[in-house]
Amino acid sequence: SIVEFLSTKMFPENMSKFWQRYLQKQAQDFCLVVDQLYHIGKDGSLRVCILENEYVPILEHAHASVPGGHFSVDVTAKAIMRAGLWWPTLFQDVVIYVKGCDVCQQTKALI
């Protein structure tokens, strides 16, 4: 809906006024550049919006690959964002992925 709204500046048919205002508010955090959706961060930087089927390979690379190094949730999430990537559930997905990483669970220090 956000892509459609940003490209046409029109609301979908039969959308209530409430949802029109909601969509307009949500769309303020995004921009469309040559048919690619970008999220505008709080720092003003543009990050490419990633599709759901691309989350896992990105998480694997940022956390478990050679340059990833099995770092913490914060470091992994920041690495993804520094690479200019974003999706709505980024932080929750990183937490789940890092907590489920077998290598990290076997090597983490006991408290």
Secondary structure, 3 states (H helix, E strand, C coil): CHHHHHHHCCCCCCCCHHHHHHHHHHHCCEEEECCEEEEECCCCCEEEECCHHHHHHHHHHHHHCCCCCCCCHHHHHHHHHHCCEECCCHHHHHHHHHHCCHHHHHHCCCC
